[in-house]
Amino acid sequence: MTRTKKILLALAAILVIIQFIRPARNTGEAEGPNFIATKYNLPEEVHTILKQSCYDCHSNHTNYPWYTNIQPLGWWIQYSHINDGKRHLNFSEYATYKDKRAKHKMEDIIDEMKEGGMPLGSYTFIHRDTKLTAEQTKTITDWATAVGATIQVEEKAEVKAEK
């Protein structure tokens, strides 16, 4: 057997073996006890947009397409998109955020909407129905602005002055 054939055989074996090494799936409850709507206003129109375009990476529940069963693609999606997305913003756990963090996350949402950063291009490339229209972007931006305005964050200097 030639060296090239041995290398190709080894690569094929590795590809088969890694199919059995799968990351944990994000299959929790998207709208549980700490869901954003338990603490903040979430109009139905906004909720629909979030479910369609944001929940797969920013909630405790992901709808996994068939291709996530192919490794290493599944690893990349799980770690780079889903886990990383939840680390930055998780609508399923939003009610647990401290006021300062919650307000900051609303500001982040506004920035991402204005910059067109979300949903990720690598996500909308396959999931074309998740790409936001200008109207949907405005709806999310207006909602995040309104919610952010309701969150009162105490400044540390003011707290010390009151003591």
Rosetta blueprint (number, residue, H / E / L):
1 M L
2 T L
3 R H
4 T H
5 K H
6 K H
7 I H
8 L H
9 L H
10 A H
11 L H
12 A H
13 A H
14 I H
15 L H
16 V H
17 I H
18 I H
19 Q L
20 F L
21 I L
22 R L
23 P L
24 A L
25 R L
26 N L
27 T E
28 G L
29 E L
30 A L
31 E L
32 G L
33 P L
34 N L
35 F L
36 I H
37 A H
38 T H
39 K L
40 Y L
41 N L
42 L L
43 P L
44 E H
45 E H
46 V H
47 H H
48 T H
49 I H
50 L H
51 K H
52 Q H
53 S H
54 C L
55 Y H
56 D H
57 C H
58 H H
59 S L
60 N L
61 H E
62 T L
63 N L
64 Y L
65 P L
66 W H
67 Y H
68 T H
69 N H
70 I L
71 Q L
72 P L
73 L H
74 G H
75 W H
76 W H
77 I H
78 Q H
79 Y H
80 S H
81 H H
82 I H
83 N H
84 D H
85 G H
86 K H
87 R H
88 H H
89 L L
90 N L
91 F H
92 S H
93 E H
94 Y H
95 A H
96 T H
97 Y L
98 K L
99 D H
100 K H
101 R H
102 A H
103 K H
104 H H
105 K H
106 M H
107 E H
108 D H
109 I H
110 I H
111 D H
112 E H
113 M H
114 K H
115 E H
116 G L
117 G L
118 M L
119 P L
120 L L
121 G H
122 S H
123 Y H
124 T H
125 F L
126 I L
127 H L
128 R H
129 D H
130 T H
131 K L
132 L L
133 T L
134 A H
135 E H
136 Q H
137 T H
138 K H
139 T H
140 I H
141 T H
142 D H
143 W H
144 A H
145 T H
146 A H
147 V H
148 G H
149 A H
150 T H
151 I L
152 Q L
153 V L
154 E L
155 E L
156 K H
157 A H
158 E H
159 V H
160 K H
161 A H
162 E H
163 K L
